[in-house]
């Protein structure tokens, strides 16, 4: 079952407009993207999906890359 079908089923089951159900379903991913864009690299925990964070090695790599681009 694809996501559009699930959204339509939820909309009809709860008597909500499809746009509102889409907003509810996609909100958690918009929130996660916002936190990542802030650049603080805080952990984000999404219930039933898990905890998302940046590995220390990856954070070091990103900092090194940005330091090199500033020096050029």
NUTOR-405977 format. One line per 3 residues: number of its first residue (from 1); for each residue x, y, z negated of N, C-alpha, C. Coordinates in nm, 4 decimals, always signed. Each point is the difference from the previous one (the first is absolute). Layout:
BEGIN
NUM	X Y Z X Y Z X Y Z; ... .
END
This chain:
BEGIN
1	+0.0845 -0.1180 +0.0000 -0.0845 +0.1180 +0.0000 +0.0891 +0.1244 +0.0000; -0.0222 +0.0914 +0.0929 +0.0839 +0.1196 +0.0072 -0.0511 +0.1082 -0.0955; +0.0815 +0.1031 -0.0204 -0.0318 +0.1023 -0.1003 -0.1255 +0.0792 +0.0337 .
4	-0.0258 +0.0261 +0.1271 -0.1205 +0.0747 +0.0392 -0.1264 -0.0769 -0.0371; +0.0044 -0.1312 +0.0177 -0.1143 -0.0836 -0.0360 -0.0234 +0.0035 -0.1507; +0.1065 -0.0098 -0.0759 -0.0110 +0.0038 -0.1463 -0.0570 +0.1346 -0.0443 .
7	+0.0463 +0.1078 +0.0597 -0.0491 +0.1336 -0.0348 -0.1487 +0.0117 +0.0318; -0.0418 -0.0525 +0.1138 -0.1423 +0.0035 +0.0363 -0.0846 -0.0823 -0.0978; +0.0506 -0.1149 -0.0393 -0.0729 -0.0844 -0.0960 -0.0140 +0.0729 -0.1336 .
10	+0.1090 +0.0611 -0.0481 -0.0045 +0.0732 -0.1267 -0.0954 +0.1192 +0.0078; +0.0031 +0.0706 +0.1124 -0.0878 +0.1159 +0.0170 -0.1464 -0.0405 -0.0061; -0.0343 -0.1091 +0.0662 -0.1399 -0.0432 -0.0021 -0.0382 -0.0590 -0.1360 .
13	+0.0925 -0.0711 -0.0641 -0.0288 -0.0609 -0.1303 -0.0248 +0.1046 -0.1077; +0.0785 +0.1084 +0.0024 -0.0123 +0.1034 -0.1026 -0.0757 +0.1233 +0.0481; -0.0574 -0.0080 +0.1203 -0.0813 +0.1078 +0.0560 +0.0764 +0.1330 +0.0010 .
16	+0.1228 -0.0043 +0.0526 +0.0853 +0.1180 +0.0100 +0.0358 +0.0251 +0.1459; +0.0313 +0.1244 +0.0339 +0.0461 +0.0267 +0.1365 +0.1367 -0.0653 +0.0240; +0.0231 -0.0410 +0.1230 +0.1265 -0.0662 +0.0343 +0.1188 +0.0900 -0.0322 .
19	-0.0129 +0.1298 +0.0254 +0.1110 +0.0924 -0.0267 +0.0372 +0.0008 -0.1487; -0.0984 -0.0098 -0.0880 +0.0269 -0.0003 -0.1441 +0.0707 -0.1298 -0.0410; -0.0435 -0.1121 +0.0557 +0.0639 -0.1286 -0.0309 +0.1436 -0.0010 +0.0509 .
22	+0.0240 +0.0544 +0.1194 +0.1367 +0.0082 +0.0528 +0.0870 +0.0840 -0.0921; -0.0536 +0.1119 -0.0461 +0.0743 +0.0874 -0.0912 +0.0382 -0.0749 -0.1274; -0.0923 -0.0765 -0.0533 +0.0253 -0.0777 -0.1223 +0.1062 -0.1073 +0.0248 .
25	-0.0125 -0.0714 +0.1100 +0.0914 -0.1101 +0.0307 +0.1421 +0.0501 +0.0240; +0.0138 +0.1106 +0.0723 +0.1327 +0.0480 +0.0386 +0.0641 +0.0934 -0.1016; -0.0734 +0.0400 -0.1040 +0.0532 +0.0952 -0.0956 +0.1291 -0.0489 -0.0665 .
28	+0.0036 -0.1254 -0.0381 +0.1182 -0.0509 -0.0714 +0.1269 +0.0115 +0.0839; -0.0133 -0.0156 +0.1309 +0.1168 +0.0104 +0.0868 +0.0403 +0.1460 +0.0211; -0.0979 +0.0894 +0.0043 +0.0312 +0.1431 +0.0084 +0.0711 +0.0456 -0.1264 .
31	-0.0461 -0.0498 -0.1147 +0.0619 +0.0352 -0.1282 +0.1454 -0.0474 -0.0045; +0.0224 -0.1229 +0.0400 +0.1351 -0.0557 +0.0009 +0.0903 +0.0809 +0.0924; -0.0501 +0.0357 +0.1168 +0.0779 +0.0802 +0.0946 +0.0343 +0.1363 -0.0587 .
34	-0.0931 +0.0621 -0.0722 +0.0257 +0.1291 -0.0641 +0.1146 -0.0101 -0.0998; -0.0036 -0.1017 -0.0830 +0.1043 -0.0181 -0.1017 +0.1358 -0.0186 +0.0670; +0.0039 -0.0783 +0.1052 +0.1265 -0.0241 +0.0699 +0.0500 +0.1286 +0.0653 .
37	-0.0899 +0.0773 +0.0605 +0.0396 +0.1248 +0.0661 +0.0558 +0.1036 -0.0970; -0.0438 -0.0054 -0.1261 +0.0515 +0.0948 -0.0992 +0.1500 -0.0166 -0.0203; +0.0522 -0.1177 +0.0272 +0.1432 -0.0223 -0.0088 +0.0516 -0.0316 -0.1391 .
40	-0.0879 -0.0147 -0.0966 +0.0440 -0.0312 -0.1362 +0.0260 -0.1493 -0.0171; -0.0510 -0.0788 +0.0927 +0.0179 -0.1442 +0.0015 -0.0482 -0.0671 -0.1280; -0.1138 +0.0470 -0.0485 -0.0625 -0.0622 -0.1156 -0.0652 -0.1313 +0.0434 .
43	-0.0188 -0.0893 -0.0949 -0.0701 -0.1243 +0.0282 -0.1492 +0.0272 +0.0132; -0.0632 -0.0745 +0.0881 -0.1448 +0.0105 +0.0185 -0.0573 -0.1392 -0.0169; -0.0987 -0.0124 -0.0901 -0.0636 -0.1299 -0.0224 -0.1420 +0.0050 +0.0540 .
46	-0.0287 -0.0888 +0.0942 -0.1336 -0.0124 +0.0555 -0.0605 -0.1290 -0.0538; -0.1101 +0.0114 -0.0736 -0.0626 -0.1202 -0.0562 -0.0284 -0.1045 +0.1074; +0.0324 -0.1222 -0.0305 -0.0199 -0.1169 +0.0856 +0.0930 -0.0033 +0.1223 .
49	+0.0838 +0.1013 +0.0179 +0.0959 -0.0016 +0.1104 +0.1435 -0.0060 -0.0488; +0.0293 +0.0668 -0.1110 +0.1340 -0.0063 -0.0544 +0.0586 +0.1364 -0.0293; +0.1272 -0.0021 -0.0368 +0.0727 +0.1209 -0.0349 +0.0995 +0.0293 +0.1118 .
52	-0.0006 +0.1210 +0.0466 +0.0875 +0.0396 +0.1098 +0.1014 +0.1006 -0.0517; +0.1254 -0.0221 +0.0323 +0.1067 +0.0887 -0.0426 +0.1141 -0.0065 +0.0994; +0.0919 +0.0947 -0.0129 +0.1179 +0.0024 +0.0859 +0.1136 -0.0682 -0.0746 .
55	+0.0655 -0.0933 +0.0653 +0.1146 -0.0675 -0.0627 +0.1131 +0.0997 -0.0201; +0.0762 -0.0191 -0.1072 +0.1089 +0.0927 -0.0312 +0.1007 +0.0085 +0.1147; +0.0309 -0.1113 +0.0614 +0.0940 +0.0001 +0.1115 -0.0517 +0.0797 +0.1180 .
58	-0.1282 -0.0098 +0.0265 -0.0610 +0.0753 +0.1096 -0.0001 +0.1488 -0.0328; -0.0282 +0.0340 -0.1246 +0.0012 +0.1394 -0.0428 +0.1406 +0.0576 +0.0148; +0.1011 -0.0770 -0.0373 +0.1388 +0.0432 +0.0162 +0.0292 +0.0240 +0.1478 .
61	-0.0425 -0.0917 +0.0848 +0.0217 +0.0116 +0.1444 -0.0668 +0.1261 +0.0547; -0.1217 +0.0283 -0.0430 -0.0707 +0.1193 +0.0463 +0.0704 +0.1272 -0.0452; +0.0491 +0.0010 -0.1236 +0.0718 +0.1175 -0.0501 +0.1303 +0.0211 +0.0747 .
64	+0.0717 -0.1078 +0.0282 +0.1248 +0.0108 +0.0754 -0.0259 +0.0545 +0.1400; -0.1033 -0.0484 +0.0636 -0.0336 +0.0433 +0.1345 -0.0342 +0.1485 +0.0019; -0.0770 +0.0455 -0.0982 -0.0370 +0.1433 -0.0030 +0.1225 +0.0862 -0.0323 .
67	+0.0928 -0.0490 -0.0830 +0.1208 +0.0751 -0.0310 +0.0872 +0.0155 +0.1236; +0.0089 -0.1060 +0.0819 +0.0795 +0.0062 +0.1233 -0.0608 +0.0985 +0.0994; -0.1320 +0.0043 +0.0101 -0.0636 +0.0897 +0.0967 +0.0151 +0.1456 -0.0410 .
70	+0.0114 +0.0276 -0.1304 +0.0196 +0.1368 -0.0474 +0.1405 +0.0475 +0.0323; +0.0983 -0.0879 -0.0097 +0.1382 +0.0352 +0.0236 +0.0335 +0.0202 +0.1466; -0.0846 -0.0448 +0.0895 +0.0305 +0.0103 +0.1440 -0.0267 +0.1361 +0.0547 .
END
